[in-house]
Amino acid sequence: MQSDEIKIDAYNHYLPPAYIELLKTHAKDSGIVKRMTSIRVLWDIEARVDMLAQWPEVRQVLTLGLPHPEGLGAPEISIAGARAAMTASPKPAAAGPTNSRPSSRRCR
C-alpha cells in the first residue's frame, strides 16, 4: 500500500565536498572523516536524489553532519568551516522537481 501523503524526514546529514576537504585537514578524529566519506549519499547530492527516487513521498531537511564547525579548532578554522558548509550546500532546486517543490498537501 502506497500513501500519497508527504513524509518529512527532518534529520538527514549532509557534508558538502568543500567541508569534507576542510575536515580532512582539521578534524581531530580522522576516523569520522573516513566513515562519513564512505557513505556516498552523505556527500553526493545526486546520489541522494537517485536513492530518494524510490520514495517519491519523502522530503528531506538536510543538516550538517558531524563534526560541527565549532569543534574544528580555533575561531578562524571554525569560521572557515562554517563558510565552507554554507556556501557549498545544495540549493533546494538541486533536488529536482519531485523533491524540491513546496507542497500544499497535509503532512502527518
N, C-alpha and C positions, 0 to 999 in steps of 0.2 A: 504494500500500500504506500503510495507516494503522496505526500502532503504538498499543497501549493502555498502553504504559509512560509513566510520568510523566517529563517533562523539566523540570529545574530550570534556569531562566535566572537566574543569580545576579549579573548585572552590569547592572542597569537603573536608570537615573537617574530621579529624580522631584523636582520642585520644587513644594512646597506653595505655593498662591497667596499666603499671608501672607509667605512667604520671598521670593517674587518681588517683592512690594511693597517689602520692605526692600532687596533688591538694586537696585531702580530708583534708590534714594536713595544707597546706599553703595558699589556695585560700582565698582572702579577702571576696568573695561573695559565701557563701555555696549554694545559690540558683542556681547559674550557674552550679555547680557540679551536683546537683540533676537533673537539666534539661538535661544536656549533657549525664548523665548516664542512663536517662530514654529512650533514643533513641539508641537502640541496635546497629544499623549499624554505629554509630559514634565510637564505641569502639570494636566491634566484627567483625573482618575482614572476617570470614567465613559467617556470616550473610549478610555482604555486598556483597560478591561474589554470594551467593544464590539469593539475591534481583536482582543483575545485570544480572542474567541468562535470565531474561525476555527481556532484551535489549542487544542482542549479539553484536550490532554495537557500543556500548558505551565503551569508555575507560576513566578511571578517573585518575586525578592527585590529589593525596591526600596531603592535607596541615594540619598542626597542628591547632586544634581548639582552641578557647579562653578558658581561659586566656593564653596569651603567657608567656613563662618562665620568661622574664624580668619583668613582672608585679607581680611576686610572692613574691618579697621582696628583701632582702639583696643579694649581689652578690653570696654568697655561695649557697643560696637557688635557685637562678635563674640558676646558672651553673648546679646544680643537676637536676633541671627541664629540662634543655636543653639536658642533657645526657640521662635522662630517656626517653624523647621523641624520641631522635635519635636512641638509641640502641635498643629500643623496637618496632620501626616502622617496618611494614611488608616489606619484600623484594619483588620486582616485581613478582617473580615466585610464591609467595603465592597466587596470584590472579587466578592461574590456567592457563592452556594453552590457553583458549579462550581470556582472557582479559589481558594477560601479554606479548604477543609477539609483537615486533615492527611490524608495518605494512608498506608495501610499497605502499598501496593504498592512493589515494589522499584524503585529508581532506578538507572540506569547512567550 
